[in-house]
Structure formats: C-alpha cells, structure tokens
Amino acid sequence: MSVLDQIFRWMLVPDKLPENKAMMIFCHTYGTTPGFKKLTAVGQAAMEKAIELIVKGKSYLLILPVGSCGENEERKIRQEIAQKAGIANQISFLRGVKSTYDEAAAMGKFIGQGNILVVADRYHMRRSLQIFRACLPGTKLYNASSVCLKYDEPAVPPSLFSFIQSRQIRSKFVSILWNNLFYLLTPILVKRS
C-alpha cells in the first residue's frame, strides 16, 4: 500500500462487481490534456479499466460522458480507443456533462431504473458513488476503481474553479485532498442541485 493510500485509506472503496452482467458500465470522464490530443492519465486509466470489464463480459454497453473543454476531440479519442479494443459497437456517449453531478443526472435520464457498474479513479470513487446514490435512488450500483500512478494537467475552460483544478491535478496529493473536500461537501451540494 502506497503512502497516499495509507493516508487516505478511508477514501478507498473495495471493488464490488456484479455476479452477472450489469445493464451498463459508466466510465467517468477526466477530460483531455491541453491541445486535446490525448486523454488525461487518470482518464486513460479509467477508460482502460472500463474496457477490461466489457471484454470480461461484465456488461454489453459502455457509457462514456464527454462535455468538458474539447468535447468533440475527447469523443473522437475515446472512439479510437474503443475501436482499437474491438468494442466500438458497445459504446454510447453522454454529451454536455461538466461534473460528476452532471454525469449522474444525465445517467438518471438515460437509464431510469436498473443497475450500473461505475468506473472511476480510486480516490474519486467514494464521492462518485455518493453522488450517484443521491441522483439515482433505486438504481443498483456496482463499482470498479481504476488506478492512476501519475496525474497530469487537463484542458479546462477558463474560470477560477478550472484554474484551481488545473493546478491541483498536477499533484496527486493535492488532487486527493480536493476530492476529500468535495466528498465532505457532497451532501450539501447534492441538496442544492
């Protein structure tokens, strides 16, 4: 277990995979790097984990949200990755999402009731599940965490929030602290939205 895992072990959630197939796998977006040529390292790790689960037969459908800065470019990159993995006919995109809250709300409109296997970075998983539970009551949630060893800078639209986000994502430690802060604020933020 890494030093960060020891410090933030309360944030880590054990994987919970369905015994049978889930209706769909939802893979969080973490955007592209500046220049929109590739996914961020954390986004690439999540995408690889989701593809691994599709290939292992954990679902028939992979839902990929896009909507941050460079939405069209991110969609093309994700399509190419899916094509190379041989699962291009098993993906669907949710457009116009900019946050975990947007993703969960869009999934609520997309799925209604059912079950979802959520794929997210291991330090983002606890908060992600908290938001999905609040936005999708009655939906059975499973989870599989991706592991990213190096965080890099995402391409983000200009704002104070994005300035902070672009600085914090470079440092894994600060990124994990950021997720801790939002985890603690999630009950308040979910009630307001």
N, C-alpha and C positions, 0 to 999 in steps of 0.2 A: 504494500500500500504506500503510495507516494505521500510526501509531507502534506501537500494540499488536500489529499484525500483524508488524511488524519485530522487536519484542522477543520475541514468542512464535511466530515463524515455524516453529520445529521442531514445534509442536503442530498446525499446519495440515496437512491431508491432502488431496491433489488428489481431486476427484470421480472416481469410477470407476463408470460407468453400464453396465448390460448392453446388449449389442447387440440382443438380443431381449427379450421380456418376462421380468421376474423373477416368481417364484411369488407374491411378495407384497412390499409396501413396509411397513416398520416405522418408525413415527414416534414418537420419544421423547416422553414427557410431561414437561412442566416446570411442571405444576400451574396453579392459578388464582391470581388476585390475592386479597387479603383481601376477604371479602364474597362470594366465589365468583360474581362476575358476568361475569368475562371471563378468558380465558387470559392467562398472563404474556406479556410481549412476546416473549420467547425461544420460548415455546410456540406463540404465534401465527405467528411466522416459520417454525418447523419445520412446522407444520400447512399453511401456505400452500405451502411447498416440496413437501411430500408430495402435496398436491392437484394442483399443477402437473405432477408426474411421472405421476400417474394419468391426468390429462387428455391428456398427451403419449403415453399408451399404454405406459408402462414397466412396468405391472403391471395386473392386474384387481382386486386386493384390497389394501386399506389397513388395517393393523393398528394400532389406537390403544390404548395402555395407559392405564388410569386406576386410581388407588388411593391417591393421596396424600390429604391432607385435602380433603374436599369431593368425593369420588369421583362421587357421583350428579350433582352440579352440573356437574362437568367433562365427564362423559359427555354430558349434555344440550347443553352449549355446543358440544362437538365434533360432535355430531349436527346441530345447527343450521347450523354452518359447512359441513359436508358436504352438507346439503340445499341450501343456497344455491349451492354449487358444482356441484350436479347429480350428485353421486356417493354419495348416501346409501345406495344399494343395494350399494355396493362397500366398505363399512367393516365391521370386526368389532372388538370390544373385548376386551382382556385386563384382567380386574379384579383388584384386590387387590395391585398391584405398587407398591413404595415406593422402589425404587432401580434403577439400571442393572443390577445383578446380578439383582434380581427379574425385570426385564423380559427379560433374556437367558435366564434359567432357564425362564420362562413360555413364551417363544418356542420353546425346545427341546422342550417338551411339546406345543406347538401344531403345529409344523412337522415335527419329526423331521429328515429329510434334505431337501435341496433348495437353493434359493437365496433370499436376502433382500437387498433394497435398503434399507439403513439410512439414515434421515434424522435428523440431529442438528445441534445448533449447531456451528459450525466449530471452536470451541475445546473442544468435548466429543467430537468425532468420533474422535480418536486413542484416547482411553480407551474409548469405546464399542466400537470395533472390537476392541480388545484383550480386552475382557470377552466380547463375542460370540464371538470365536475360541476363547476358553478354554471357554465354556459350550456351544458348538455345533460341536464338531470335525466335519469332513466337510461342513459347510454352506458353500456358496459365498456370500461376502459382497461386495456392491457398496455404494457409499456416495455420498451427495449431501449436502453441507453446506448448512445454512441460515445466513443472515447476519442478526444482530440488532444494531441500532445503539444501542439503549437497553435496559438491563436494569432490571426493576422487582422489587418485593418479592412473593414468593409467599406464599400462605396455607399454613402448615405446622403440623402438630400440635406441641404444646409438648414440648420436650426441649432439652438443651444443644446437641445437634447442630443442631436446627432453629433455635435462637437464633442460632448462628453462621451458618448458611445464610441466614437472613432478612437478616442484616446484610451479608453478603458479596455477595449477589445485587444489591444496590443499586448496587454499584460494579463496573463491568465489569472493571477491572484486578484487583481482589481476587477476583472470580469466576474469572478466568482463572488466577490463582495457585492458587486452590483446586483447579481441575481439574488443574493441573500436579502438585500434591501427590498427589492421588488417582491420577493416571496412574502416578507413581513407586511408589505403594503397591499398585497393582492386582495385580501378580504374587503378592504375599504374601496379599492379601485373597481372591483367587480360590482359592488353595490351601486356605485355611481354610474356605471355604464349601462 
